[in-house]
Amino acid sequence: MTHLASVCLLLAVVLFSTFCAESRRLRLLPGEDDELKKVGVDFINLPTCGKSTVGGSRVVAGTDASYGEWPWQAKLLTEGTFTCGGSLITPSWVMTAAHCISKEDPSVYSVTLGDLHREKPEGTEQEFPVKKVVVHPKYNSPVAVNNDIALLQLTRSATRTSFVNTVCLPDEFEVVPIGTKCYISGWGQMTHPDSAAIKLQQAAMPVVSNRVCQAKHMASPVSRPGESAVTSAMICAGDAGKTKISGCFGDSGGPFVCQNSAGRWVQQGIVSWGDTTCSSKAHFTVFARVSVFRKWIEDQLSE
């Protein structure tokens, strides 16, 4: 190879590497970069929150997600084993379900962001140890699985890319209209009693009223006394068996997001509980209602 050819090849490699790096950066609107510098790294609802690199319509039935489709999706590992989902709410805080936290010691947990194939490295992942765990003080009170929310502080801030970004949080006590089509995502069971999916799954689920949700759970043959109370700290979704979609397409602790009028994705729920047989005919899926916990979340981040 001649010297000129070598130089040209090296230049091509540099340009390609630069292009790849730029393509992985989250594109900001004019002025957003300045806004990010003003608010700091642990501000909820950063100007870039709720942005996905995948546009257009999404599938209704459970299916594989695409790269960058749900960039706030987190994978929680306990002592190295995948246990739950979660969501990135600031660059250094992840939100999950309280029932996912089995131990108080933060060193047993780690978080992976930017993942798609759960068992295959893809070069998009960011991995973090956890330095602080905060479980809601009223978890499991006054009824089972009530206030099912926990926060994990990462040892360092995540880097925003096309595959990693924060999700927006709702206003305090914000109400989602009945019938709104929202989405769950995670590596949940595709069919019961299969093991967790290898590739990130997604599915659309319409919001239903708590009254209808409560009645359905009480009438379910697999419900047990004291384990089917739907409180104001919960939000329900599902289609009463019209499809095979259920919370099994997501993970415990994973996000339930709805798109607002500005096109941003807002996390309205945290996957909490439902039918252990993964049959949407027997149950709706129940989520912790994030809007109820907005002030509590802010208080934990400010400490």
N, C-alpha and C positions, 0 to 999 in steps of 0.2 A: 504494500500500500504506500502511495506517495505521501510526502509531507502535507501537501495541499488536501489530499483526500482525508488524511487523519484529522486535520484541523476542522474540515467540514463535518466529519462524523462527530467529533467532540462538541461542536457548536449545536448540532442537531439534538444530541443527548441533553445538553443544558437547556435548550429551548423547550424540549418535550417535558423535562422535569419541572420547569417553571410553570408550564401550562397545566400539568397535573396538580401541582400545588395550588395554583390559583383556582382550578376547577373545584377543589375541595373546600375552598373558603366559602363561608356563608355570605351571599351577596347582600349588601346593605343598601337601603334607600338613601337618597341625598340627605345629609345631616345626621344620619343615625350613628355614625362613628363618633361624632362629637358628643351625642347624647349618651353613648355608652361610657365615655370617659367621665362624664359628669356624675352619673348615678353610681358608679362603682360596680364591683363584681357580684355583690350579694343582694342586689335589688330585685324584688319580685317584679315580674312583667317588664323585663327589659324591652327596648324598642324592637328587638329582633325576635321576641318570644312568639311561639306558635307558628313559626314559618317552616314550611316543608318544601324541599326541593322538587317534590313530585306534585304536579298540578293536575287539573282535570278531575273527572269523575272517579270514584272509588267503587270497588265491588261491594255488593250487598252480602253475598255469601262468604263464609270463611275461606280464606285463600292465603297464599304466600304474599308477604309484603315485599316491596321493592327497596333498594338502597335509598336511604334518606327520606323514606316516606313518613316515618315517625321518629324523628331524630332525638326526641327526649326520652325514648324508651330506654330503660335501665334494666340490667340483669343483676340480681342480688345473689351472691354466693355466701353460704355459711360453711366455714371451715373447708372451703374449696369446692363445695357441692352446690349446684344450682338449686335454689329454693323458691324464689319469688321474683316478680317483676317490680318495677318502680318507675319513677319519672324524674327527670332533671328539672327542678323549679328555679334554681339559680345556678351559676357555674360551679358552686361548691356544696350545694345541698340537693339531696335526693329524697323524694317522698314515696312512701310505701305503706303497706297495711301494718297495723300494730300486731296482728296475729302472725306476721312473718318473723317477728323478733322473738327468738327463743332464749337468748342469752343477753345479759347486760353488757358483757365485755365487747367493746367495739372492734377489738383486734381479731375476732373470729369472722368478721364480715369483710367482704370486698365487693366492689361495684364495677361492672363493665358497661361502657357506653359505646354507641356506634356499632353495635353488633347486629348481624343479620343471621348468619349460620352459627348456631349456638356452639357447635363443636369444631368449627373450622376457622382458623385465623384468616382474615381478609385484608388486613392492613388499614382498616378503618376504625378499629377499636381503640378505646382509651380505658385503661384499667386503674383503679384507685383503691387503696386501703381506706378504711373508715376510722375517723378519730373520735366521733361522738355519736351516740344513739339517743334519741329522745322519743319516748312512747307517750301518747296522750295519757295524762294522769287519771282520766275517767274511762279508760278502755274497759269494756265488759261491764259497764255500769250505766243505767240501772238494769239493763238486760244484756243478754249474751251478744257479743260482737258489736256492741254499740261503741261509737267513737273509735272506730277501727283505723287509726292513722298513726304513723310514726315518721320521724325525720332522721336522715343520716347525713352527717357532715363529712365531706371528703377531706383527705389530708392536703389536697391542693385543688385549685380551680381547673375545671375542664376547659379545653380549647374549643371554641365554636368552629365548626366545619359544616360541610354539606351533610354530614352524617351525625353530628352532635349539636344540639341546640336546646334551649330551655322551652318549656311549654308555658303558656299563659295560665294564670289562675283567675277564677271568677271574682266578681265583687262580693263583699260580704252579704250573705243571705240571698244571693242572686237565684232566681227561679228559672228552671229550664221548662219551656212549654211542653205539655204532653204531646207525644207524637213526634218530637224532634228526633231526627235520625243522627245518632252519634256513633262513635267507633271505639271498639276495644282492640287491643293489640297485645301480643305476648307469645310465649312459647308453650302455651297451654295444651292440654290434651285435645287432639282432633276428634277422637272417639274414646269413649270410656270402655275398658280401663287401660287404654294405651298409655305409654310413657309420654313425656313432654315432646313437643314437636322439635325438630332439628332446625327448621327455618322459621323465622318470625312470622306469626299469623296475624290476620286482621279480619274484622267482621263488623258489619253495621247492625245496630240494635236501636229500636225506637224507645224513647222514654215513656214509661207508664206511670200512672198515679200510684201513690203509696197505698191508697185504699184498695185499689184493684190488686196490687202486688200482695198486700197482706191477706186478702181473701183467697187468693190463689195458693199461697203458701200454707194457709191454715187447712185448706181442702186437700192438700197433697198427701198421698198415702205414705210418703217417706218423711214427712215432717214429724218432729218430736216435740212434746210440750216444752215451752220455754226457749225453743230454738228458732222460732219463726216470727218473732216480733219485728215489725218494720217501723222504725222510729223516724222522727223529723231529721235526724242526723244521717239518714240514708236516702238514696235515690235508686229507683228500679228501672230496668230496661229489659226488653225482650218482645217476642211476637206471639206468645201463647201457643207455641207448637206449629205455627204456619210454615216454619222452616226448621232446619236442624241446628240453627245457630243458638249457642248458649255461652255462658261465661267461660266454658272450657276452652274457647278460642283465645282467651286471655289468660293471664296469670294472677294469682293472688297478689295484691299489692300493685298491680299494673294499672295503666291509665285508661279512663273512659273519657274521650274528648269530643267536644262539639265545636263546629265552626261558627264563628260569630259573623256579623254583617260586614266586618272589615276583611274577612277571609283568614283571620287568625284562628288557630286551634286552642281552645280553652279546656282545661281539664276540670270536668264537673264531677267526676267520680273516681274512686279507688276500688278496684275489684276486691270485694269483701267475702260474700258468701252466696250460696245457692244450693242447687240440687247436687248431691254427691254422685248421682248416677249420670250427670251431664245431659239430662233430658229436659229440654226447654218446655215440653208439654207439662211437666210436673211443677216447674218453678219458673219464675222470672229470676234474672240475675240481680243481686243486690250489691250496691256500691256505697262506700262512705261518701257522704255529700260534702264535697270540698268547700263549697261556699260557707258552710256552717263554721268551718275551722279557719277561715281567712285571718282573723285577728290572732288566733292562737299561733298560727304559722309565723306571722310577722313578729310576734313576741319572742318566739324561740330564735329566730334569725338575728334579733337585735341584742340578744344576751351575750 
